[in-house]
């Protein structure tokens, strides 16, 4: 699955973050598979778009997850 348009949100203490269109997402969570979840599972865009906070943002997305709403997701 991938995002079908840019998704902007206020992410934790880091402020506004935009997950770009075409970013891969997954139903896999730390506790297993959940079809209601669409976690970001691709991180290259972070280094490109947020170089000043890339390490912290990668950590927080990997540790806490970033769930993209269903209306922003398309099956491949």
N, C-alpha and C positions, 0 to 999 in steps of 0.2 A: 504494500500500500504506500501511497505517496500523498503529500498535500497537494490539493488542486488549486490553491491560491495562497497568497501570503497570509499568515496568521500572526497578528500582533497582540501582545498581552503584557501586563505588568507582572513580571516574573520575580517573585520574592523581593529581596531588597535591592536587586540589580536594576530596576526600572523597566522601561518599555523595551521589549525584545520582539523582533519579527522573525518568525520561522518562515524561510522562503518557500515559495511554490516549488514542488518537486522533491521536497525532503522526505526521506523514508521514515515510516512509522510502523510500529509493531503492536500486536496484542499481548506480547509477553511482558510480564511484570515480575517483581521480585518474588511474588508468591505463586506464580504460574500464569496460565493463559486466561485472558478475560476479553471477550469480544466487545465489551463496552469501553475498553481502554484503547487509546491510540497514542502510545508513547513514542516520542522522537527517538530514533535509533541511528541517526546519521549526524555527524558532528563537524564536518569540514567547513560548513557555512559559519560556524562560530569563529574559527580562526580568521576567516576572511572579513566578516562583518563586525566582529567585536574583539579586535586584537588586544585592547587595553584590559579586558576582563575575561579573556578566553579561558584561562585555567580555572577560575572560579565558576564561570558559567558552565563549562564542561563538567566540572565536579557536581554542581547542583543538579544539572539535568540528568546526569548519570545516577546520582544518589537518590534524589527525590522524584525524578521523572518529570516530564513535561507532556501533559495529556492534551492532544489537539482535538477539538470538537469534531464530531462525526461529519458535519456539513463541510468541513475543510479537507476531507479525506476521500481519495478515489482508489478503488482496487486496481491493481495492475493487470 
